[in-house]
Amino acid sequence: MNKEAVQAAAKEFLHFVNKGPSPYHVVEECKRRLLEAGFTELKESEQWDIKPTSKYFVTRNFSSLIAFAVGGGYRPGNGFSMIGAHTDSPCLRVKPRSKRTKQGCLQVGVECYGGGIWNTWFDRDLTVAGRVMVKSDGKLVHRLVHVPRPLLRVPHLAIHLQRDVNDSFGPNKENHLVPIIATAVQEELETGACSSGDASSASSTEEKHHPALLQLLSSQLRLQPQALLDFDLCLADTQPAALGGVYQEFIYAPRLDNLHSCYCALQGLIQSCAGGSLAGDPNIRMIALYDNEEVGSESAQGAQSNLTELILSRLAASPANPTAFQQAAPLSFMISADMAHAVHPNYAEKHEENHRPAFHKGPAIKFNSNQRYATTAVTACVVREVASRVGVPLQDVLVRNDSPCGTTIGPILAARLGIPVVDIGSPQLSMHSIREMCCTSSVLQSTTLFKGFFELFPTIRSSLVVD
């Protein structure tokens, strides 16, 4: 892979990350790119008329998305070539009643979402992004909002007042992670009114949050504050994603876990449909981007929901073949794409000595015999065969016996659907920090691998002899 192609792919990915400060914005950006590539939006609540060589997508909760392209040779009972990833990342989220006032400072109450490295959220220039429900012309309407400038900050306590801060720093997540949005005195100077107290006895949206926050949101949406009903707001760093390192070989960005996988899956699907290979494909090519993976996937829009099964059974439905979905499952395959831990040069002892993924050496297949990952010898060899045909190197990763192992959507979907799954991810550092780090080559490597998977899997599956 030449440097120009690697850099171009990485720079395009930076735009994607910067457009996705919340799961809702991630879905919005995916939707924009899919429409631009000729995909048609469907609604779960409507009847579908699916045609060969056509491309579609559907959203749920506007935080999860499934997109698929129907092969020209598809018949009910044929397989699904699938890639799964997740749209959410650990972050701080605005509480339903966020109004707090302490020592003359107006603060916004936040809740920890997922398992973030919370001390990295201190002293960052933060903003809010997410979804707001508004009343407009008698309708309850969902609107996206993203304030592009710094609004909030969680300041550190000075070292003079905590001399042991460099020995151990473990903030109390309820008391110490509350960001400041303004001072009461400045608010009074600006507005002539002073917000005070908390929202413990609030009965309306206007009483649950500081007027300054509501006024800001309503001005972004060009509405009156009274029109705001409720919202799902994430805090996000305002510093944009960037290339770094003396040779610009690194990506420094928020939410690499798991927008990297979402982007590469999306691009792999779109690029695989750009040539003529879809016309002869007997399968349906699909990406499934789920919300709520970071908190266990147990939601209507998570991987544990019925979303995938409903979509697959709907596409496989046939009056002439009532067992089409059951026949399709063993002929299908899913790549569960979620970032992997690159070997850390300062903590090499934390990695199993023979399984230390490095930058630039390709995505890593994830193994865990306790089923924290869904990879088997069969599914690993399928993805290795794809990689060998498209010229993408692969690595292996396995966690030490004396270290806990994370998990992914892979085991969930393997168990729920009975579809063979391989877990794979590009190596990164600083996972779950407010800013993470990976290498530029991983974007093009993963996109190439995923495109090749969509184009080659039916042929490889036809040569596979297991059951």
N, C-alpha and C positions, 0 to 999 in steps of 0.2 A: 504494500500500500504506500503510494507516494505521499510526501508530506503535504502537498497542496490539497489533495483529496481529504486527508485526515483533518487538516485545519479547517477546511470548508465545512465538513460535517460537524465538527466541534462548535464552530461559530454559529451555525444554524441551531444547534441544540441550546446554546446560551439564550437565544431569543425565546425558545420554548420555555425554558426555566423562568425567565423574567416575566413571561406572560402567565405563569401559573402560581401565584402566591397562595391560592387555596384550591381544594379539590374541585370546586365549582368553576374556577377559572381554568383549571387544567382541562376539564370537560369542554368548556367553551372554546378553548384553543384547538383541541382535537376536532371538535365539530367544525370549526372554520376550515381546518386543513382537509377534512374529509369531504366537505361540500365542494371545496376547490378542486378536489381530485375526482369529482363526479359521483360521489356516494349520495344516496337518497335517505333522508331521515324518515324513520318509522316511529309509530307510537305503540306502546304495549297494549293500549286500550282499543286499538283499531284492528280490523281484519287486514291481513297481508296478502299480497299477490306477488310471490317471489318468482323471478325469472332467471334462467341460466345466463351466465356471464354478466350479471348485474351486481351492483354493490350497494350495501345498505348499512345503516347504523341506528341504534336505539339507545336512549339514556334512561336511567332510573334515578330519581331524586336529584338529577342534574349533577351528581357527584360520581356516578358510575356510568360506564359506556361500553357497549358491545358493538363492534363493527365487523361486517363479514362480506365476503365476495363469493358468489356462487359459481362453481366451476361449470364449464360448458358440458361436461360429461356427468354432472351430478344426477343421481337418482336416489330417492328415499331408501335408506339402508346403507348408503355409502358413508365414508368417514368424515370427520371434522379435523382439520389441521389448525391447532389453536395455540395461541400465546397469551398467557395471563400475567398481569402486573397490578400494581395498586397506585391510586391517585393521591392518597393521604400521606402525610409526614408528621412526625412529632412536632408539636407547637404549643403555644399558649392560646387559649380561646376565651373570648369575652364571656363573662358569666351572665345568666339571664337577668340578674339584678347586679349591676356592676358599680353602682355609685358608692364611692368611698371618699371620705375627707379626713385627712390627718395632718396635724401640725401646719395648717394653712395650705396644704397641697391637695389638689384634686387628683384622685387616683381612679384607675379602672380595674375592678376586680377581675381576675383571670383564673381559668382552670387549666391544669396541666393535661394535655392530650397526648397519650402515648408515653413512651419511655425516652424522653429527651435528655441530653446532657445539659441540665438546666443552668449550670453556672456559666455556660457560653452565651446565655441570653442577657447577662448583665452588661451594661455599658454599650449596648448596641442601639443604633438609631432605628426605632421600630415604627411600623404603621399597622393599619388594619385592612383586611381584605376578606371578602366572603359574600354571603347572600343576605339580602334584606327582603322581608315580606312587606308589601305596601298595599294600601287600599286605593284603587284607581278606577274611577267611573263605576263604582259598585262592585268591582272585582278584586279578588285577592291575588296579587301578582308578585311573582318572584323576580327580583332585580339583583344584578351583580354590582358590587362596589369595590373599588380599590383606590385608596388615597395614596398618591404617588410620593408624598413628602413625609419626612420624619414627624411623628406625632407623640410618640411615647418613649419612655426610657426607664429601665430598671437600674438605678445607680448602685454601684458597690458602696459598701461602708469603707471609709478610709482605713489604711493599714495602721494608722496611729491609734485607732479605736479597736483594732483586733489584730494584735501583733502576731498571732499564730495563723493568719489567713493563708500563708504560703505553705504551711505544714498540712493543713486540712481545711477544706472549704466545703461545707455541706449546708446550703441554705435551707431554711424552713420553707417548704413550697407554698404554704398558705400565707405566711407573714412577710417573707422577704422577696417574693417574686411579683409584687404588685407595682405596676408601672405608674409613673407620674405623667399626667396629661397637661396640667396647668397649675398655676397658683391661684388661690382665692382672691388675692388682692388684684392680680392682673385681670382676672375675669370681671371683677367689679369695675375696674377702670374701662374695660372694653365694652361692657354690656350695661353697666349701671345696676346690675343685680349680682348677688353673691350666692353661689350654690354651696350648701353645707349639709352635714349629716350623712346618713347612709340611706339604703333603700329597704330597710327591714319592714317598714309598714307601707311600702308603695303599693298603689292599686292600678296604676296606669304606666304605659311605656315611658311617658315623660318624667315620671317620678322614679323609675327604676335605674335611670342612667343620667349622668351629668348632662345638662342642657348643651354644653359645649360640644360633646360627642354627637348628640342627636342633631344639632345644627350643622355640624360638619358633614354627617352622612346625608342629611336631607339636601344640603347644597350640592353635594356630588351628584345626587340623583335628580336635582332640580324639582324638589317637592317641598311641601310644608312639613315640619317636624311631626305634626299630628297624623300624617299619612303613614308614618312608620309603625308597623305592628309588632314585628319580631325580627330577630336576625341570628344568623350563624356566622360569627366573625372570628377569623384567625388573626393573630399577630404575626407579622412578617418583617424580616430585615429589609431595609430599603437599599442596602448595598447590592448592586446588580452582580450577576454571575460574570466571571472573567477568566481569560486564559492567564496562566502564570508560569513561573520558572524561567530561567535564563534562556531556554530554548522554546518557551511557550508550549511545553509538553503537558502541562497540568490544567485541569479545570477546577477553579475555586468557585463554589456555588452553594446556595441553600438547596435543600430538598432533592439532592442527587438520589437518595433513597426515598421515592423510587421513580422520580420523573425521568431518570436516565432510561430505565426499562420501558416506561410508557412511551417515550419518544421513539426509541429504537423499534419497538413492536409496531407502532403506528407507521413509521417510515418503511419498515420491512413489508407491511401489508400493502401500502400504497405503491411502493416501487415494484412489488411482485405483480401487481395488476397493470402496470404500465406497458409491459410487453405483450406477447401473444400467448403466454403460457396458461392463462386462466381459461382460454377456450377449450383446451384439452384436459383440464383438471377434473377428475372424478369426485373430488372432495369440495367441501365448503371451507374456505380460509377465514379464520376468525381471530380477532383480538378481543380480550375481555379485561377491562381496566376497572378495578373494584375500589370502593371506598372502605374505610374502617379496618384495613388490615393491621394497622399499628395498635389497635385495641381489641383484636381477637376475631374480627370479621363477622361477628354475630349481630347483623342488622339487615334490614330489608334490602340494602344496597351493597352488602358485603358478600364475600365469597361463600359464606355459610348459608346464604339465602337461597331461595328457589330460582333466582334470576337465570342462572346458566342452564339449569335443567329445563325450565320453561321455554327458553329460546331454542335450545337444541331439539326438544321434542316437537316444538312447533314447526321447525324447519324440516324435521324428518317425517312429519305426519303424512300418511298416505292411506286412503280408503282401501287401496288394493293390497297394502302390506301393513297390517296392524302391529307387527313387531319390528318395524323399521328402525325405531330409536334403539331398541335393544341390540339389533344387529350392528348398528353404527358404532356403539361404544367401543368394542374391541378393535375396530378398524380405525379408531381415532387416536389422537396423540396431543398432549399439551406440554408446552414449555412453560414452566413457572419461572418467570424472570424477576429476580429480586437481587439487589446488590450484594456482593460478597466482601469479606474482610481481606484487604491486601495485607501482606506481611508488613509490620511496622518496624522500621529500623531501630527504634529506641526500645521496643518491647518484643523482640523476636522470640523470647521465651514463652510468650503467650500463645504462640502458634505451634501446631503439631509439626515436628521437624521435617516430615516428608510431604507435608501439604501446606505450602506457603505461597499463595498466589502473589505474583509480582505484576507491576505495571507493564503494559505493552505486550504481554505474553498471551493475551486472549482472555475470553470469559472463562470462569471456573465452574465446573460441574460440582454440585454440592452433594455430599454423601453423609448419611447418618443412619446406622442400622436400627436405631430406636424410632425411626420414622418421623423425626423432626423435619426431614426432607423426604420427598417422595421418590427420589432416584433409585432405580434398580439397575442391574447389569444390562437388562434388555433396553431400558430407556436411555441409558448412557451410551450404549453402542449405536443407537439410532442417531443421536445428535452428533456423535463422533463421525459417523459416516457422512452426515450433511456437511460438517465442518471440513472434512478432508476434501470433499468435492468442490467447495467454494474457497478453499485456501485460507481458512481462519484457524489459528492455533487455539488449543484449549488447555486449561489447567484443571487440576483436581483440588478440592478443599474439603477438609474434615476437621472437626473441632477436637481438641485434646480430651482425653477421658476425665481429666480433673477440672474441666471447664464446662459450664452450662452451654447448651446449644440453642440458638434461636430457631424460629420456624417461619414458614411462609404459607401462602395460599395453596401450595402444592399438595401437601397431605390432605387438606380439606377437600379439594376438588377430586383428588384421586379416590378418596373414600366415598364421596357423595355421588360421583358420576360413574365410577368403575372404569375410568379412562386411564391408560398409561400416562405417567407424568414424569418429566425430568426437571429437577431444580437446577437453575443455572444463574449466574450473576457476574457482572463485571466487578473487578476488584476496586475498592475504594478505601480511603482512610477517613477518620473523624466521623464515622457513621453516627447519626443522631445528634451531631453538633448542629448549631445554628448555621454554620458554614462547613461544608464537607469538601472532599478532595478526591479526584480521580484523574486518569490520564486521558489525553485527547484521542489517542488511537482507539480507545474502547468504544467510542460512539460508532465509528465506521465499521469496526470489527463486529459489533453486535448487530448493527443494521444489516450488514452483509450476511451474517449467519441466519438471521430471521427471514430475510428475503429468500435465501437458499432453502430454508426449511419449507416455506410455503410452496416453492416451486418443485422441490424434490421429494417431499415426504411420501406421496402416493406410490412413487416408483420404489423407494426404499422399503416401504411397508409391504409391497407385493413380494419382496424377496425375503421377508422375515418369517422364520419358522419357529414358533414357540408352542402355542396352544393348538 
